[in-house]
């Protein structure tokens, strides 16, 4: 009897440059059977180009995958799911930004994001289990907006507490819970209720 191969873990980064101290990079270097969507040299702000880059990686993988997305990578993932169909065990969607509201100075404007195809943000249920990991003080999205997206996508909402944008600028670095979330999704055992870390627990 043939065994089902374990899913491939696919990292879907945001619009940042490659950062060796980002939790996605650290996780990719510590778990087996992992691929990453490479950063684009051009058209980085273009939604079509980002979705195409994700599809190119996925089209080269046989069998199921677990998607691990951060920031704009979450938006890439949900846009991809509107247009493509292939086996996906689940997705970890960490710190999704709110592209429909004005972001802090230095980030793309709503007009730029709309012109590059990012908005409106898809709000249809995802066709696979997903976990939205949300911060209570993310400068790129209010917590209530992220909770609304999680409900629309049919995702399990995990509230991490005040972890900023969950990136090196916010002190992360390694994010130990990410691997546990990936293992849960790889085992296809999604939860149903929002959870909060206990006092003193690592987000």
C-alpha positions as a LaTeX table, in Angstrom:
\begin{tabular}{lrrr}
\hline
Residue & $x$ (\AA) & $y$ (\AA) & $z$ (\AA) \\
\hline
Unk1 & 0.00 & 0.00 & 0.00 \\
Unk2 & 1.47 & 3.36 & $-1.00$ \\
Unk3 & 1.90 & 6.04 & 1.63 \\
Unk4 & 0.69 & 9.58 & 1.04 \\
Unk5 & 3.76 & 11.81 & 0.89 \\
Unk6 & 3.97 & 14.60 & 3.45 \\
Unk7 & 2.90 & 18.01 & 2.18 \\
Unk8 & 5.45 & 20.44 & 0.84 \\
Unk9 & 5.72 & 23.61 & 2.93 \\
Unk10 & 5.68 & 26.72 & 0.74 \\
Unk11 & 6.74 & 30.06 & 2.18 \\
Unk12 & 4.90 & 33.04 & 0.70 \\
Unk13 & 6.75 & 36.20 & 1.77 \\
Unk14 & 5.51 & 39.75 & 1.65 \\
Unk15 & 6.85 & 42.56 & $-0.50$ \\
Unk16 & 10.06 & 42.93 & 1.53 \\
Unk17 & 13.57 & 42.12 & 0.43 \\
Unk18 & 14.96 & 38.79 & 1.60 \\
Unk19 & 15.79 & 39.00 & 5.32 \\
Unk20 & 17.81 & 36.17 & 6.87 \\
Unk21 & 16.52 & 37.04 & 10.35 \\
Unk22 & 12.84 & 36.91 & 9.37 \\
Unk23 & 10.88 & 34.07 & 11.00 \\
Unk24 & 9.87 & 32.66 & 7.59 \\
Unk25 & 13.53 & 32.37 & 6.57 \\
Unk26 & 14.46 & 30.80 & 9.89 \\
Unk27 & 11.57 & 28.34 & 9.66 \\
Unk28 & 12.43 & 27.43 & 6.08 \\
Unk29 & 15.92 & 26.53 & 7.23 \\
Unk30 & 14.70 & 24.29 & 10.04 \\
Unk31 & 11.88 & 22.20 & 8.54 \\
Unk32 & 12.10 & 19.55 & 5.86 \\
Unk33 & 10.47 & 19.56 & 2.45 \\
Unk34 & 10.22 & 23.34 & 2.21 \\
Unk35 & 10.14 & 25.73 & $-0.76$ \\
Unk36 & 9.97 & 29.52 & $-0.87$ \\
Unk37 & 8.52 & 31.91 & $-3.42$ \\
Unk38 & 11.56 & 33.96 & $-4.50$ \\
Unk39 & 11.40 & 37.75 & $-4.31$ \\
Unk40 & 10.60 & 39.44 & $-7.60$ \\
Unk41 & 13.25 & 41.55 & $-9.27$ \\
Unk42 & 10.59 & 43.62 & $-11.05$ \\
Unk43 & 6.84 & 44.16 & $-10.75$ \\
Unk44 & 7.16 & 43.52 & $-7.03$ \\
Unk45 & 4.11 & 45.64 & $-6.26$ \\
Unk46 & 1.99 & 43.96 & $-8.93$ \\
Unk47 & $-0.57$ & 41.50 & $-7.63$ \\
Unk48 & $-0.72$ & 39.51 & $-10.85$ \\
Unk49 & 3.06 & 39.06 & $-10.82$ \\
Unk50 & 3.07 & 37.94 & $-7.19$ \\
Unk51 & 0.24 & 35.45 & $-7.77$ \\
Unk52 & 2.02 & 34.15 & $-10.88$ \\
Unk53 & 5.22 & 33.67 & $-8.88$ \\
Unk54 & 3.34 & 31.61 & $-6.28$ \\
Unk55 & 1.62 & 29.56 & $-8.99$ \\
Unk56 & 4.97 & 28.89 & $-10.68$ \\
Unk57 & 6.36 & 27.38 & $-7.48$ \\
Unk58 & 3.20 & 25.36 & $-6.83$ \\
Unk59 & 2.98 & 24.04 & $-10.39$ \\
Unk60 & 6.32 & 22.34 & $-9.87$ \\
Unk61 & 5.13 & 20.45 & $-6.76$ \\
Unk62 & 3.28 & 17.15 & $-6.86$ \\
Unk63 & 0.92 & 16.41 & $-4.03$ \\
Unk64 & $-0.50$ & 18.61 & $-1.28$ \\
Unk65 & 1.09 & 21.69 & 0.18 \\
Unk66 & 0.88 & 23.84 & 3.29 \\
Unk67 & 1.17 & 27.55 & 2.56 \\
Unk68 & 2.93 & 29.77 & 5.10 \\
Unk69 & 2.26 & 33.41 & 4.30 \\
Unk70 & 3.19 & 36.65 & 6.01 \\
Unk71 & 2.00 & 40.21 & 5.43 \\
Unk72 & 1.37 & 40.89 & 1.73 \\
Unk73 & 2.04 & 37.19 & 1.16 \\
Unk74 & $-1.33$ & 36.59 & 2.83 \\
Unk75 & $-2.97$ & 38.76 & 0.18 \\
Unk76 & $-1.06$ & 36.92 & $-2.54$ \\
Unk77 & $-2.37$ & 33.64 & $-1.12$ \\
Unk78 & $-6.02$ & 34.68 & $-0.94$ \\
Unk79 & $-5.90$ & 36.18 & $-4.45$ \\
Unk80 & $-4.24$ & 32.97 & $-5.71$ \\
Unk81 & $-7.01$ & 30.88 & $-4.14$ \\
Unk82 & $-9.61$ & 32.81 & $-6.17$ \\
Unk83 & $-8.04$ & 31.74 & $-9.45$ \\
Unk84 & $-6.25$ & 28.43 & $-9.00$ \\
Unk85 & $-7.21$ & 25.00 & $-7.69$ \\
Unk86 & $-4.78$ & 22.35 & $-6.47$ \\
Unk87 & $-4.41$ & 20.21 & $-3.32$ \\
Unk88 & $-3.73$ & 22.43 & $-0.31$ \\
Unk89 & $-3.72$ & 20.94 & 3.17 \\
Unk90 & $-3.91$ & 24.34 & 4.83 \\
Unk91 & $-2.48$ & 27.81 & 5.14 \\
Unk92 & $-0.93$ & 29.84 & 7.94 \\
Unk93 & $-1.82$ & 33.49 & 7.28 \\
Unk94 & 0.27 & 35.65 & 9.59 \\
Unk95 & $-0.24$ & 39.38 & 10.13 \\
Unk96 & $-2.34$ & 40.19 & 7.06 \\
Unk97 & $-2.16$ & 43.90 & 6.18 \\
Unk98 & $-5.20$ & 46.04 & 5.51 \\
Unk99 & $-4.61$ & 47.17 & 1.94 \\
Unk100 & $-7.95$ & 48.98 & 1.85 \\
Unk101 & $-6.89$ & 51.61 & 4.38 \\
Unk102 & $-4.00$ & 54.05 & 4.34 \\
Unk103 & $-0.83$ & 52.41 & 5.69 \\
Unk104 & 1.90 & 54.21 & 7.63 \\
Unk105 & 4.28 & 56.50 & 5.80 \\
Unk106 & 6.77 & 54.60 & 3.67 \\
Unk107 & 4.27 & 51.93 & 2.60 \\
Unk108 & 2.32 & 51.88 & $-0.68$ \\
Unk109 & $-0.74$ & 54.12 & $-0.78$ \\
Unk110 & $-4.25$ & 52.74 & $-1.27$ \\
Unk111 & $-4.21$ & 54.25 & $-4.76$ \\
Unk112 & $-0.97$ & 52.46 & $-5.65$ \\
Unk113 & $-2.25$ & 49.17 & $-4.25$ \\
Unk114 & $-5.55$ & 49.49 & $-6.11$ \\
Unk115 & $-3.74$ & 50.33 & $-9.33$ \\
Unk116 & $-1.65$ & 47.19 & $-8.93$ \\
Unk117 & $-4.67$ & 44.94 & $-8.44$ \\
Unk118 & $-4.53$ & 44.27 & $-4.69$ \\
Unk119 & $-7.94$ & 45.68 & $-3.82$ \\
Unk120 & $-10.68$ & 44.94 & $-3.23$ \\
Unk121 & $-9.48$ & 42.26 & $-0.83$ \\
Unk122 & $-11.12$ & 38.87 & $-1.53$ \\
Unk123 & $-13.65$ & 37.97 & 1.15 \\
Unk124 & $-14.88$ & 34.58 & $-0.04$ \\
Unk125 & $-14.21$ & 31.47 & 2.07 \\
Unk126 & $-10.92$ & 29.76 & 1.33 \\
Unk127 & $-11.23$ & 26.21 & $-0.06$ \\
Unk128 & $-8.79$ & 24.81 & 2.52 \\
Unk129 & $-8.25$ & 25.04 & 6.31 \\
Unk130 & $-6.45$ & 28.16 & 7.42 \\
Unk131 & $-5.18$ & 29.91 & 10.53 \\
Unk132 & $-5.02$ & 33.70 & 10.72 \\
Unk133 & $-2.40$ & 34.74 & 13.26 \\
Unk134 & $-3.24$ & 38.29 & 14.32 \\
Unk135 & $-1.47$ & 40.97 & 16.31 \\
Unk136 & $-3.34$ & 43.38 & 18.57 \\
Unk137 & $-1.04$ & 46.30 & 17.68 \\
Unk138 & $-0.10$ & 45.69 & 14.06 \\
Unk139 & 0.69 & 49.07 & 12.43 \\
Unk140 & $-0.54$ & 47.69 & 9.09 \\
Unk141 & $-4.00$ & 46.52 & 10.20 \\
Unk142 & $-6.44$ & 47.08 & 13.04 \\
Unk143 & $-7.25$ & 43.90 & 14.96 \\
Unk144 & $-10.99$ & 44.16 & 14.23 \\
Unk145 & $-10.34$ & 44.36 & 10.49 \\
Unk146 & $-8.14$ & 41.27 & 10.63 \\
Unk147 & $-10.80$ & 39.44 & 12.63 \\
Unk148 & $-13.33$ & 40.35 & 9.94 \\
Unk149 & $-11.07$ & 38.95 & 7.24 \\
Unk150 & $-10.60$ & 35.73 & 9.21 \\
Unk151 & $-14.38$ & 35.32 & 9.46 \\
Unk152 & $-14.84$ & 35.98 & 5.74 \\
Unk153 & $-12.12$ & 33.47 & 4.80 \\
Unk154 & $-13.48$ & 30.82 & 7.20 \\
Unk155 & $-10.18$ & 30.85 & 9.06 \\
Unk156 & $-9.40$ & 29.98 & 12.65 \\
Unk157 & $-8.33$ & 33.22 & 14.35 \\
Unk158 & $-5.39$ & 33.08 & 16.73 \\
Unk159 & $-4.76$ & 36.34 & 18.57 \\
Unk160 & $-1.06$ & 36.58 & 19.38 \\
Unk161 & $-1.16$ & 39.72 & 21.50 \\
Unk162 & 0.94 & 42.87 & 20.96 \\
Unk163 & 3.55 & 41.54 & 18.51 \\
Unk164 & 3.58 & 44.45 & 16.05 \\
Unk165 & 3.81 & 43.25 & 12.46 \\
Unk166 & 5.52 & 40.01 & 13.51 \\
Unk167 & 8.72 & 40.94 & 11.69 \\
Unk168 & 12.33 & 41.77 & 12.64 \\
Unk169 & 11.38 & 45.44 & 13.15 \\
Unk170 & 8.92 & 44.22 & 15.81 \\
Unk171 & 11.44 & 41.86 & 17.43 \\
Unk172 & 10.77 & 38.69 & 15.40 \\
Unk173 & 13.17 & 36.92 & 14.56 \\
Unk174 & 12.39 & 33.41 & 15.36 \\
Unk175 & 8.69 & 32.71 & 15.97 \\
Unk176 & 8.50 & 29.34 & 17.73 \\
Unk177 & 4.73 & 28.87 & 17.37 \\
Unk178 & 4.92 & 28.95 & 13.59 \\
Unk179 & 6.23 & 25.39 & 13.39 \\
Unk180 & 3.43 & 24.15 & 15.64 \\
Unk181 & 0.84 & 25.82 & 13.41 \\
Unk182 & 2.45 & 24.27 & 10.34 \\
Unk183 & 2.38 & 20.82 & 11.92 \\
Unk184 & $-1.29$ & 21.26 & 12.82 \\
Unk185 & $-2.18$ & 22.27 & 9.27 \\
Unk186 & $-0.09$ & 19.47 & 7.78 \\
Unk187 & $-2.11$ & 17.06 & 9.91 \\
Unk188 & $-5.39$ & 18.59 & 8.70 \\
Unk189 & $-6.71$ & 19.16 & 12.21 \\
Unk190 & $-7.98$ & 22.75 & 12.13 \\
Unk191 & $-9.46$ & 24.29 & 15.27 \\
Unk192 & $-12.65$ & 26.27 & 15.41 \\
Unk193 & $-12.26$ & 28.93 & 18.09 \\
Unk194 & $-10.01$ & 31.89 & 18.62 \\
Unk195 & $-7.21$ & 31.39 & 21.11 \\
Unk196 & $-4.98$ & 33.76 & 23.06 \\
Unk197 & $-1.55$ & 33.00 & 24.50 \\
Unk198 & $-1.48$ & 32.52 & 28.24 \\
Unk199 & 0.33 & 35.26 & 30.25 \\
Unk200 & 4.04 & 34.94 & 29.63 \\
Unk201 & 3.57 & 32.48 & 26.75 \\
Unk202 & 5.64 & 33.05 & 23.60 \\
Unk203 & 3.41 & 34.32 & 20.78 \\
\hline
\end{tabular}
